[in-house]
Amino acid sequence: MNDLALDLIQDSLKEQKQMYAKGRRDSIYKLLDYYAGDNTSQYIEDRFSTDAFREIPVGEFNVTRRMIDRMSRIYTLGAQRNVNDRYDSMILTKPYKMKHMEKMTRLIGTIATQVVFKQGANPHFNYNPVYYFDAYFEDDPFTPSAITYPMVQNVVDVSDVNALQYCYWDKECFIKYDQEGNILTEQMHNYGILPFVFTHREHHLNEFFVTGAYDIVAANEQVNILLTEAALGMRFQMFGQYVIEGMYEEENLMRAGSSEIMIVPEGAKLDIKSPQANVREAIDLIKAILDLTAQNNHLWITFAEDGKSDRPSSGVALKIKDLERFEDFQDDIELWELYEKDLYQVERIIAKANNISLPENIGIKFNEPEYPMSVQDQITMDNFLLQNNIITQKDLMLKYNKHLTESEAESSINKNKEVNDEQSESGQERSVFNRLLTQNPPTE
């Protein structure tokens, strides 16, 4: 193969990959817009004429955030990480950050999370999400060896007019460069790894990137279109359109208000025509779209009809109804346990590079959802767990008062036990005294 043919093939492949990368970037921006509920009218404006938007505003209803948040349940109830006190003081923002990471992973499909070490009086880790990035691979097509991504701009700073800048990371160095490819800063880091963890909403299929929640966004877009059309139909139906039959265009027409009579030429017929907009059918179609989308994502939704609401269900009924979501929750726990361990290994290496030693492994346990039980059933269950030494009184205290630490819970139990014992002894003394009085009543 000659050099010209080789260059043409390489240029063609490079152009195709760039088009694919641009399409993926635009799709991610669309996912983020619908989740934020911001500027979504741009995606449906071309489906209506310009005059239509003079009549009504475009429908912009946020269904995406509601569904994504309901699907993201792993970190809703929190996670217990067992390492040591030093590590606990370094991850104060991790519980909140991981909730956001899970939601963005559900939405986008694949995101990168950068682990940043913050120096200072209280050294700690911070976690920066990267929604769009380009990955580069060596031997393993599912493990990036380097990534590049556009830096977040100070869009709210009116004085910042700098051009877009990009970051490059690999296991040895960090480079910042501008959109022309000029290197602005370059520095070596002593981590020896790529300081990012990549999370995916499900296992890979045939490439590194996993598809995001495009079905939810497509349903959201359909809802916005249907609600906009329904609003237009209602507006035209309410006002109607005057129609005159049997009149020449050049003849004069006397217009008047509601308190006066409209005069039309002799033989002409005046009528008001209104479009037959069936809003009920449009609403039913919207419900069908949302219901099907929710079922495909193992969610269930209810609609308020005529002021009626669902009757309260027992815990068993709710668990049966939520069985598919609970099975998904169990599957996702295994996946996010792997991500937590990957994240800890990155944290451990970065901490070691900053002269902080952490244990080799992390213990992780996700809190599972609890379905409501009757008071009597709950008492029976708690007593069973205590009597069989499955839990302790301290565990029970922490269950009903999550704001306490383990030492505070133990101290509270001991204090309560002392008070109860004193009251019990006092009660017994009074009881003995009362029996003596009953057996030997005082004589006058």
Secondary structure as a PSIPRED ss2 file (coil, helix, strand):
# PSIPRED VFORMAT (PSIPRED V4.0)

   1 M C   1.000  0.000  0.000
   2 N C   1.000  0.000  0.000
   3 D H   0.000  1.000  0.000
   4 L H   0.000  1.000  0.000
   5 A H   0.000  1.000  0.000
   6 L H   0.000  1.000  0.000
   7 D H   0.000  1.000  0.000
   8 L H   0.000  1.000  0.000
   9 I H   0.000  1.000  0.000
  10 Q H   0.000  1.000  0.000
  11 D H   0.000  1.000  0.000
  12 S H   0.000  1.000  0.000
  13 L H   0.000  1.000  0.000
  14 K H   0.000  1.000  0.000
  15 E H   0.000  1.000  0.000
  16 Q H   0.000  1.000  0.000
  17 K H   0.000  1.000  0.000
  18 Q H   0.000  1.000  0.000
  19 M H   0.000  1.000  0.000
  20 Y H   0.000  1.000  0.000
  21 A H   0.000  1.000  0.000
  22 K H   0.000  1.000  0.000
  23 G H   0.000  1.000  0.000
  24 R H   0.000  1.000  0.000
  25 R H   0.000  1.000  0.000
  26 D H   0.000  1.000  0.000
  27 S H   0.000  1.000  0.000
  28 I H   0.000  1.000  0.000
  29 Y H   0.000  1.000  0.000
  30 K H   0.000  1.000  0.000
  31 L H   0.000  1.000  0.000
  32 L H   0.000  1.000  0.000
  33 D H   0.000  1.000  0.000
  34 Y H   0.000  1.000  0.000
  35 Y H   0.000  1.000  0.000
  36 A H   0.000  1.000  0.000
  37 G C   1.000  0.000  0.000
  38 D C   1.000  0.000  0.000
  39 N C   1.000  0.000  0.000
  40 T C   1.000  0.000  0.000
  41 S H   0.000  1.000  0.000
  42 Q H   0.000  1.000  0.000
  43 Y H   0.000  1.000  0.000
  44 I C   1.000  0.000  0.000
  45 E H   0.000  1.000  0.000
  46 D H   0.000  1.000  0.000
  47 R H   0.000  1.000  0.000
  48 F C   1.000  0.000  0.000
  49 S C   1.000  0.000  0.000
  50 T C   1.000  0.000  0.000
  51 D C   1.000  0.000  0.000
  52 A H   0.000  1.000  0.000
  53 F H   0.000  1.000  0.000
  54 R H   0.000  1.000  0.000
  55 E H   0.000  1.000  0.000
  56 I C   1.000  0.000  0.000
  57 P C   1.000  0.000  0.000
  58 V C   1.000  0.000  0.000
  59 G C   1.000  0.000  0.000
  60 E C   1.000  0.000  0.000
  61 F C   1.000  0.000  0.000
  62 N C   1.000  0.000  0.000
  63 V C   1.000  0.000  0.000
  64 T H   0.000  1.000  0.000
  65 R H   0.000  1.000  0.000
  66 R H   0.000  1.000  0.000
  67 M H   0.000  1.000  0.000
  68 I H   0.000  1.000  0.000
  69 D H   0.000  1.000  0.000
  70 R H   0.000  1.000  0.000
  71 M H   0.000  1.000  0.000
  72 S C   1.000  0.000  0.000
  73 R C   1.000  0.000  0.000
  74 I C   1.000  0.000  0.000
  75 Y C   1.000  0.000  0.000
  76 T C   1.000  0.000  0.000
  77 L C   1.000  0.000  0.000
  78 G C   1.000  0.000  0.000
  79 A E   0.000  0.000  1.000
  80 Q E   0.000  0.000  1.000
  81 R E   0.000  0.000  1.000
  82 N E   0.000  0.000  1.000
  83 V C   1.000  0.000  0.000
  84 N C   1.000  0.000  0.000
  85 D H   0.000  1.000  0.000
  86 R H   0.000  1.000  0.000
  87 Y H   0.000  1.000  0.000
  88 D H   0.000  1.000  0.000
  89 S H   0.000  1.000  0.000
  90 M H   0.000  1.000  0.000
  91 I C   1.000  0.000  0.000
  92 L C   1.000  0.000  0.000
  93 T C   1.000  0.000  0.000
  94 K H   0.000  1.000  0.000
  95 P H   0.000  1.000  0.000
  96 Y H   0.000  1.000  0.000
  97 K H   0.000  1.000  0.000
  98 M H   0.000  1.000  0.000
  99 K H   0.000  1.000  0.000
 100 H H   0.000  1.000  0.000
 101 M H   0.000  1.000  0.000
 102 E H   0.000  1.000  0.000
 103 K H   0.000  1.000  0.000
 104 M H   0.000  1.000  0.000
 105 T H   0.000  1.000  0.000
 106 R H   0.000  1.000  0.000
 107 L H   0.000  1.000  0.000
 108 I H   0.000  1.000  0.000
 109 G C   1.000  0.000  0.000
 110 T E   0.000  0.000  1.000
 111 I E   0.000  0.000  1.000
 112 A E   0.000  0.000  1.000
 113 T E   0.000  0.000  1.000
 114 Q E   0.000  0.000  1.000
 115 V E   0.000  0.000  1.000
 116 V E   0.000  0.000  1.000
 117 F E   0.000  0.000  1.000
 118 K E   0.000  0.000  1.000
 119 Q C   1.000  0.000  0.000
 120 G C   1.000  0.000  0.000
 121 A C   1.000  0.000  0.000
 122 N C   1.000  0.000  0.000
 123 P C   1.000  0.000  0.000
 124 H E   0.000  0.000  1.000
 125 F E   0.000  0.000  1.000
 126 N E   0.000  0.000  1.000
 127 Y E   0.000  0.000  1.000
 128 N E   0.000  0.000  1.000
 129 P E   0.000  0.000  1.000
 130 V E   0.000  0.000  1.000
 131 Y C   1.000  0.000  0.000
 132 Y C   1.000  0.000  0.000
 133 F C   1.000  0.000  0.000
 134 D E   0.000  0.000  1.000
 135 A E   0.000  0.000  1.000
 136 Y E   0.000  0.000  1.000
 137 F E   0.000  0.000  1.000
 138 E C   1.000  0.000  0.000
 139 D C   1.000  0.000  0.000
 140 D C   1.000  0.000  0.000
 141 P C   1.000  0.000  0.000
 142 F C   1.000  0.000  0.000
 143 T C   1.000  0.000  0.000
 144 P E   0.000  0.000  1.000
 145 S E   0.000  0.000  1.000
 146 A E   0.000  0.000  1.000
 147 I E   0.000  0.000  1.000
 148 T E   0.000  0.000  1.000
 149 Y E   0.000  0.000  1.000
 150 P E   0.000  0.000  1.000
 151 M C   1.000  0.000  0.000
 152 V C   1.000  0.000  0.000
 153 Q C   1.000  0.000  0.000
 154 N C   1.000  0.000  0.000
 155 V C   1.000  0.000  0.000
 156 V C   1.000  0.000  0.000
 157 D C   1.000  0.000  0.000
 158 V C   1.000  0.000  0.000
 159 S C   1.000  0.000  0.000
 160 D C   1.000  0.000  0.000
 161 V C   1.000  0.000  0.000
 162 N C   1.000  0.000  0.000
 163 A C   1.000  0.000  0.000
 164 L C   1.000  0.000  0.000
 165 Q E   0.000  0.000  1.000
 166 Y E   0.000  0.000  1.000
 167 C E   0.000  0.000  1.000
 168 Y E   0.000  0.000  1.000
 169 W E   0.000  0.000  1.000
 170 D E   0.000  0.000  1.000
 171 K C   1.000  0.000  0.000
 172 E C   1.000  0.000  0.000
 173 C E   0.000  0.000  1.000
 174 F E   0.000  0.000  1.000
 175 I E   0.000  0.000  1.000
 176 K E   0.000  0.000  1.000
 177 Y E   0.000  0.000  1.000
 178 D E   0.000  0.000  1.000
 179 Q C   1.000  0.000  0.000
 180 E C   1.000  0.000  0.000
 181 G C   1.000  0.000  0.000
 182 N C   1.000  0.000  0.000
 183 I E   0.000  0.000  1.000
 184 L E   0.000  0.000  1.000
 185 T E   0.000  0.000  1.000
 186 E E   0.000  0.000  1.000
 187 Q E   0.000  0.000  1.000
 188 M E   0.000  0.000  1.000
 189 H C   1.000  0.000  0.000
 190 N C   1.000  0.000  0.000
 191 Y C   1.000  0.000  0.000
 192 G C   1.000  0.000  0.000
 193 I C   1.000  0.000  0.000
 194 L C   1.000  0.000  0.000
 195 P C   1.000  0.000  0.000
 196 F E   0.000  0.000  1.000
 197 V E   0.000  0.000  1.000
 198 F E   0.000  0.000  1.000
 199 T E   0.000  0.000  1.000
 200 H E   0.000  0.000  1.000
 201 R C   1.000  0.000  0.000
 202 E C   1.000  0.000  0.000
 203 H C   1.000  0.000  0.000
 204 H C   1.000  0.000  0.000
 205 L C   1.000  0.000  0.000
 206 N C   1.000  0.000  0.000
 207 E C   1.000  0.000  0.000
 208 F C   1.000  0.000  0.000
 209 F C   1.000  0.000  0.000
 210 V C   1.000  0.000  0.000
 211 T C   1.000  0.000  0.000
 212 G C   1.000  0.000  0.000
 213 A C   1.000  0.000  0.000
 214 Y H   0.000  1.000  0.000
 215 D H   0.000  1.000  0.000
 216 I H   0.000  1.000  0.000
 217 V H   0.000  1.000  0.000
 218 A H   0.000  1.000  0.000
 219 A H   0.000  1.000  0.000
 220 N H   0.000  1.000  0.000
 221 E H   0.000  1.000  0.000
 222 Q H   0.000  1.000  0.000
 223 V H   0.000  1.000  0.000
 224 N H   0.000  1.000  0.000
 225 I H   0.000  1.000  0.000
 226 L H   0.000  1.000  0.000
 227 L H   0.000  1.000  0.000
 228 T H   0.000  1.000  0.000
 229 E H   0.000  1.000  0.000
 230 A H   0.000  1.000  0.000
 231 A H   0.000  1.000  0.000
 232 L H   0.000  1.000  0.000
 233 G H   0.000  1.000  0.000
 234 M H   0.000  1.000  0.000
 235 R H   0.000  1.000  0.000
 236 F H   0.000  1.000  0.000
 237 Q H   0.000  1.000  0.000
 238 M H   0.000  1.000  0.000
 239 F H   0.000  1.000  0.000
 240 G C   1.000  0.000  0.000
 241 Q E   0.000  0.000  1.000
 242 Y E   0.000  0.000  1.000
 243 V E   0.000  0.000  1.000
 244 I E   0.000  0.000  1.000
 245 E E   0.000  0.000  1.000
 246 G C   1.000  0.000  0.000
 247 M C   1.000  0.000  0.000
 248 Y C   1.000  0.000  0.000
 249 E C   1.000  0.000  0.000
 250 E C   1.000  0.000  0.000
 251 E C   1.000  0.000  0.000
 252 N C   1.000  0.000  0.000
 253 L C   1.000  0.000  0.000
 254 M E   0.000  0.000  1.000
 255 R C   1.000  0.000  0.000
 256 A C   1.000  0.000  0.000
 257 G C   1.000  0.000  0.000
 258 S C   1.000  0.000  0.000
 259 S C   1.000  0.000  0.000
 260 E C   1.000  0.000  0.000
 261 I C   1.000  0.000  0.000
 262 M C   1.000  0.000  0.000
 263 I E   0.000  0.000  1.000
 264 V C   1.000  0.000  0.000
 265 P C   1.000  0.000  0.000
 266 E C   1.000  0.000  0.000
 267 G C   1.000  0.000  0.000
 268 A C   1.000  0.000  0.000
 269 K E   0.000  0.000  1.000
 270 L E   0.000  0.000  1.000
 271 D E   0.000  0.000  1.000
 272 I E   0.000  0.000  1.000
 273 K E   0.000  0.000  1.000
 274 S C   1.000  0.000  0.000
 275 P C   1.000  0.000  0.000
 276 Q C   1.000  0.000  0.000
 277 A C   1.000  0.000  0.000
 278 N C   1.000  0.000  0.000
 279 V H   0.000  1.000  0.000
 280 R H   0.000  1.000  0.000
 281 E H   0.000  1.000  0.000
 282 A H   0.000  1.000  0.000
 283 I H   0.000  1.000  0.000
 284 D H   0.000  1.000  0.000
 285 L H   0.000  1.000  0.000
 286 I H   0.000  1.000  0.000
 287 K H   0.000  1.000  0.000
 288 A H   0.000  1.000  0.000
 289 I H   0.000  1.000  0.000
 290 L H   0.000  1.000  0.000
 291 D H   0.000  1.000  0.000
 292 L H   0.000  1.000  0.000
 293 T H   0.000  1.000  0.000
 294 A H   0.000  1.000  0.000
 295 Q H   0.000  1.000  0.000
 296 N H   0.000  1.000  0.000
 297 N C   1.000  0.000  0.000
 298 H C   1.000  0.000  0.000
 299 L C   1.000  0.000  0.000
 300 W C   1.000  0.000  0.000
 301 I C   1.000  0.000  0.000
 302 T C   1.000  0.000  0.000
 303 F C   1.000  0.000  0.000
 304 A C   1.000  0.000  0.000
 305 E E   0.000  0.000  1.000
 306 D C   1.000  0.000  0.000
 307 G C   1.000  0.000  0.000
 308 K E   0.000  0.000  1.000
 309 S C   1.000  0.000  0.000
 310 D C   1.000  0.000  0.000
 311 R C   1.000  0.000  0.000
 312 P C   1.000  0.000  0.000
 313 S C   1.000  0.000  0.000
 314 S C   1.000  0.000  0.000
 315 G H   0.000  1.000  0.000
 316 V H   0.000  1.000  0.000
 317 A H   0.000  1.000  0.000
 318 L H   0.000  1.000  0.000
 319 K H   0.000  1.000  0.000
 320 I H   0.000  1.000  0.000
 321 K H   0.000  1.000  0.000
 322 D C   1.000  0.000  0.000
 323 L H   0.000  1.000  0.000
 324 E H   0.000  1.000  0.000
 325 R H   0.000  1.000  0.000
 326 F H   0.000  1.000  0.000
 327 E H   0.000  1.000  0.000
 328 D H   0.000  1.000  0.000
 329 F H   0.000  1.000  0.000
 330 Q H   0.000  1.000  0.000
 331 D H   0.000  1.000  0.000
 332 D H   0.000  1.000  0.000
 333 I H   0.000  1.000  0.000
 334 E H   0.000  1.000  0.000
 335 L H   0.000  1.000  0.000
 336 W H   0.000  1.000  0.000
 337 E H   0.000  1.000  0.000
 338 L H   0.000  1.000  0.000
 339 Y H   0.000  1.000  0.000
 340 E H   0.000  1.000  0.000
 341 K H   0.000  1.000  0.000
 342 D H   0.000  1.000  0.000
 343 L H   0.000  1.000  0.000
 344 Y H   0.000  1.000  0.000
 345 Q H   0.000  1.000  0.000
 346 V H   0.000  1.000  0.000
 347 E H   0.000  1.000  0.000
 348 R H   0.000  1.000  0.000
 349 I H   0.000  1.000  0.000
 350 I H   0.000  1.000  0.000
 351 A H   0.000  1.000  0.000
 352 K H   0.000  1.000  0.000
 353 A H   0.000  1.000  0.000
 354 N C   1.000  0.000  0.000
 355 N C   1.000  0.000  0.000
 356 I C   1.000  0.000  0.000
 357 S C   1.000  0.000  0.000
 358 L C   1.000  0.000  0.000
 359 P C   1.000  0.000  0.000
 360 E C   1.000  0.000  0.000
 361 N C   1.000  0.000  0.000
 362 I C   1.000  0.000  0.000
 363 G E   0.000  0.000  1.000
 364 I E   0.000  0.000  1.000
 365 K E   0.000  0.000  1.000
 366 F E   0.000  0.000  1.000
 367 N C   1.000  0.000  0.000
 368 E C   1.000  0.000  0.000
 369 P C   1.000  0.000  0.000
 370 E C   1.000  0.000  0.000
 371 Y C   1.000  0.000  0.000
 372 P C   1.000  0.000  0.000
 373 M C   1.000  0.000  0.000
 374 S C   1.000  0.000  0.000
 375 V H   0.000  1.000  0.000
 376 Q H   0.000  1.000  0.000
 377 D H   0.000  1.000  0.000
 378 Q H   0.000  1.000  0.000
 379 I H   0.000  1.000  0.000
 380 T H   0.000  1.000  0.000
 381 M H   0.000  1.000  0.000
 382 D H   0.000  1.000  0.000
 383 N H   0.000  1.000  0.000
 384 F H   0.000  1.000  0.000
 385 L H   0.000  1.000  0.000
 386 L H   0.000  1.000  0.000
 387 Q H   0.000  1.000  0.000
 388 N C   1.000  0.000  0.000
 389 N C   1.000  0.000  0.000
 390 I C   1.000  0.000  0.000
 391 I C   1.000  0.000  0.000
 392 T C   1.000  0.000  0.000
 393 Q H   0.000  1.000  0.000
 394 K H   0.000  1.000  0.000
 395 D H   0.000  1.000  0.000
 396 L H   0.000  1.000  0.000
 397 M H   0.000  1.000  0.000
 398 L H   0.000  1.000  0.000
 399 K H   0.000  1.000  0.000
 400 Y H   0.000  1.000  0.000
 401 N C   1.000  0.000  0.000
 402 K C   1.000  0.000  0.000
 403 H C   1.000  0.000  0.000
 404 L C   1.000  0.000  0.000
 405 T C   1.000  0.000  0.000
 406 E H   0.000  1.000  0.000
 407 S H   0.000  1.000  0.000
 408 E H   0.000  1.000  0.000
 409 A H   0.000  1.000  0.000
 410 E H   0.000  1.000  0.000
 411 S H   0.000  1.000  0.000
 412 S H   0.000  1.000  0.000
 413 I H   0.000  1.000  0.000
 414 N H   0.000  1.000  0.000
 415 K H   0.000  1.000  0.000
 416 N H   0.000  1.000  0.000
 417 K H   0.000  1.000  0.000
 418 E H   0.000  1.000  0.000
 419 V H   0.000  1.000  0.000
 420 N H   0.000  1.000  0.000
 421 D H   0.000  1.000  0.000
 422 E H   0.000  1.000  0.000
 423 Q H   0.000  1.000  0.000
 424 S H   0.000  1.000  0.000
 425 E H   0.000  1.000  0.000
 426 S H   0.000  1.000  0.000
 427 G H   0.000  1.000  0.000
 428 Q H   0.000  1.000  0.000
 429 E H   0.000  1.000  0.000
 430 R H   0.000  1.000  0.000
 431 S H   0.000  1.000  0.000
 432 V H   0.000  1.000  0.000
 433 F H   0.000  1.000  0.000
 434 N H   0.000  1.000  0.000
 435 R H   0.000  1.000  0.000
 436 L H   0.000  1.000  0.000
 437 L H   0.000  1.000  0.000
 438 T H   0.000  1.000  0.000
 439 Q H   0.000  1.000  0.000
 440 N C   1.000  0.000  0.000
 441 P C   1.000  0.000  0.000
 442 P C   1.000  0.000  0.000
 443 T C   1.000  0.000  0.000
 444 E C   1.000  0.000  0.000
